[in-house]
Amino acid sequence: MEVGSLPVELWRVILAYLPLPDLGRCCQVCHAWRELILSLDNTRWRQLCLGCPECRHPNWPNQPHLEPPSWREALKQHALATRTWTQNGPELQSSACLLFFRRRKDRRVWHVGSGWVYEDQAELALKVPVELVGLGKLGDVSLLVCVDQQCLTARLCNLVFMPPWFSTVVYKTSWGHVQLDNCNFEGAQLQIRGPGTCQARFCSFSHGSSACLLGVALSLLDSCDFSGGDTASVTVEGPPVSVRNWACKHVAALARTFPTSSLSENNSPPKDPQACSTCGPQNTGDNVTVEHTSIENWQRRTGSEAMCQGTVIENGWSDGECSEGEEDQEGERTNNIKHPLTLDFKIPCDHHGLSHLLKPRADGSLPLASSPNPPSVTPQLLSLQQELERDPEAQMLVVSIQGCILRRCLFRDGKGGVHLSNYGQARLEGNVFRGLNYAVRCIQNSTIVMLRNEVSECRASGVFLRLSAQGLIAENNIHSNGEAGLDIRKGANPIIVCNRIHSGLRSGVVVLGNGKGSIRSNQIYNNKEAGVYILFSGNPVVSGNHIFRGLAAGIAINENGRGVITENVIKENQWGGVDIRRGGDPVLRNNYICHGYSDGMVVGERGRGLIEGNHVYCNKGCGVWVMSSSLPQLLGNYITHNCMYGMAVFCRKDPENCEAREGNQPGQEVFGVGGGAGGERRGGEGGGRDGQENLNEEGELFGWESDLDSEDERHSARRSISVALVESNCMSFNGAVGLYVKSSEPLNVFANVVNSNRGTGIAVLQSSQLTRVATNCILDNGRGGVTVEKDCRVELRGNGIYENGGHGISFSGSGQIVENDVVGNNGYCIQVSGSADIKVLRNRVQPAQGCGITVLGPVKGVVHDNLLYQGHPGNEKALLHMDPGNESCVLHNNTMLMRNNSSSSSPWALENPPPRPLADSPSGLSLSQYPSRLAVSVTTRISATVESGCHNGSMFCSIL
């Protein structure tokens, strides 16, 4: 019979009356009939699938409103799944009665009417394979029994299980395989003990029901609904047993049929970061994102232009003010065109030891230190496939099929979701956890694999790992939880990749109590507290993440936290991009910290850490804010285009703001880290903490102090220092001073490039202990090169100070100015004033206008062996000037070179040594060769004792 003899529409009407076996026979007639049968997907196949009493909607319970890609395929998969229990032998016939139960001659109750109820007063032993199918709708047949399966296989379908009076366990097996299809458990427990196995599909566990799997080698819970439990809905305990029953290979084959991309649409990042506050960066398949941003566009977008003009620094001192002796130069500066330091008279100084950081590259592009625009390229997130290619351990975990497998289940409105303990193993795929106390708790060396789950609205932490737990957590959507999205403690070491962790009421990820882990390529955003919070000897690897739009710090390292933090993009956070304090000692390397609404990086009280190779730019506060009681090492960072200081080192600030500067908000508990799955928190700092003995759900005492490990081996190779170190950084194009120092502790500033800042290059306003400024290049800053206020102890040695808008060096403190090159500055080259106690030795100076070296006021000290070059012949200022009547300052053996009128004279040059800073160290100083890429050697670190005290500063400095 030809299909074309009737209209296709009529054929579809006729075929819609056929039962399933006849539809299968019609498919075998010919290709035309097969295509016709397949075209009935949204009609007859849908009707057959939904009308089957053994299953529910294919997307139940998570997304029952969504149509499956194919109703016929869904029905096929269901038919295959329902046959697992028969795979150990010939097909078994269904039993229509309960004759296979061995039961006592006690009271049995049968209720006949609207429903059918069977109740037994003792445990029943099932010794023969059996299939029990409840007729009618789900709920018409109920069993109030406790069944112990002792046979190899059984299947239960369309039944309601309720516990008898003597036990909450309604079904258990320790050897055979049980298949549960479309069953309800009400206040009951399903118990499977290895090597027994279980396959449950379209089952509901309500009114406190749960599934307990003890040492199972493999079990599958698919498309189940768990609700209203007062304990964990699924408990997995014990390692998988080595003995396997007959069903393991069939359940494993069924588990591998789950499509790996079914929830990719749900978990894909937002598509328009600018239009939605919960958006994240986009994956383009490349490893970098190009942002064509000029400094003008960024200032226009952030409204920061006003902040960059004449920023008030502190105590009435502004980078827009003139220092003593500079007022008389203001009129002359407005006429620089009339008396320029032309190339005929200017000593060339472009080939100093750091010039390679400023000169254009071979392709004509400008290096970051001299580019007027902020960086336009940031690392892009890696995909899960790229991460797996880089991590063999993650590859093994993502394909592992062992223990309990939960997929497409819904956990809601209860206490807990999944609890793993004592080496248990579980795989969670495509599940939804909503409205629980916690979603997943993994403890005691257990292993968890979580792929493409949604974890939201938990009252405590979403995922909680502790006591050496491990596993893989990938491509999950973790959001809107009351505590941390992920809480990692006590030796737990998971791999966390490619997740979206956002909109939490506290932190995104918390690592504490010797927790570890590898946190990579995640989007962490819109969290109320720190995106990643590390404390109490937490020591994770945080790499390649995008952490943005948080309401507090991007990453906070506190209370002896550690960690290796590399190649992250940390942007648009309300407080510091990275906040380190109270013993925090991380390694921060090659991160992009940008576009923050506060400081880029904060190193608070007792903060430490190796901060190397980071890009800190376009932040509304300081690029780096450091408290003088801290001991960081800042090496090779690019600190550019920030609205305030490039780097600020502070000592004290307003006492009334101490609490806010320490990172505490009013009414906030210091140790409430958003961690515990039970909402556990610590009290305030100090005495209040000592008297607390809080217990968690495992009965463990909260005693972090007794749980801290010794220094991690990954830090053992770090150079030990006792003085804060600022070395080989580029501080450029910042809105105020490049490096601002108001410190009560010693500080070493070596081999930095400080250029093109709106204010002074380096300003030292307070330095009761020695601040050493050596082998730096300080050029083209809007005001002076170096300013040192009175009562400061500063040593300037081996620096190159060129072409700044004000004085090259303005010095009112005590110390030394030794072997510096000061050329082409618009003010005096070196101005020493006030009651300074100073040695000015072996410097080479050439003014653009004004004096070369001037001594104003009752200065004490010596000025000798300096070499002074004449600038423009039109400059009428003396090269060397000292106020009359000053008998406490000695001028000795200074050389002044004047240009004669002969055109045949050779131009001057800085030789023996060449222009400073040098590629070799200044004379008399020991060398270190770090970092080698900058090819600048600096002096040996100075030892000093750092004492505690009340240190506060930045108007933006806060952790939460």
Secondary structure, 3 states (H helix, E strand, C coil): CCHHHCCHHHHHHHHCCCCHHHHHHHHCCCHHHHHHHHCCHHHHHHHHHHHCCCCCCCCCCCCCCCCCCCHHHHHHHHHHHCCHHHCCCCCCCCCCCCCCEECCCCCCEEEECCCEEEECCCCEEECCCEEEECCCCCCCEEEECCEEECCCEEEEECCEEECCCCCCEEEEECCCEEEEECCEEECCEEEEECCCEEEEECCEEECCCEEEEECCCEEEEECCEEECCCCEEEEEECCCCCCCCCCHHHHHHHHCCCCCCCCHHHHCCCCCCCCCCCCCCCCCCCCEEECCCCHHHHHHHHCCCHHHCCCEEECCEECCCCCCCCHHHHHHHCCCCCCCCCCCCCCCCCCCCCHHHCCCCCCCCCCHHHCCCCCCEEECCCCHHHHHHHCHHHHHHHCCCCEEEEECCEEECCCEEEEEECCCEEEEECCEEECCCEEEEECCCCEEEEECCEEECCCCCCEEECCCCEEEEECCEEECCCCCCEEEECCCEEEEECCEEECCCCCCEEEECCCCCEEECCEEECCCCCCEEECCCCCCEEECCEEECCCCCCEEECCCCCCEEECCEEECCCCCCEEECCCCCCEEECCEEECCCCCCEEECCCCEEEEECCEEECCCCCCEEEECCCEEEEECCEEECCCCCCEEEECCCCHHHHHHHCCCCCCCCCCCCCCCCCCCCCCCCCHHHHCCCCECCCCCECCHHHHCCCCCHHHCCCCCCCCEEEECCEEECCCCCCEEEEECCCEEEECCEEECCCCCCEEEEEECCCEEEECCEEECCCCCCEEECCCCEEEEECCEEECCCCCCEEECCEEEEECCEEECCCCCCEEECCCCEEEEECCEEECCCCCCEEECCCCEEEEECCEEECCCCCCCCCCEEECCCCCCEEEECCEEECCCCCCCCCCCCCCCCCCCCCCCCCCCCCCECCCHHHCCCECCCCCCCCCCCCCCCCCCCCCC
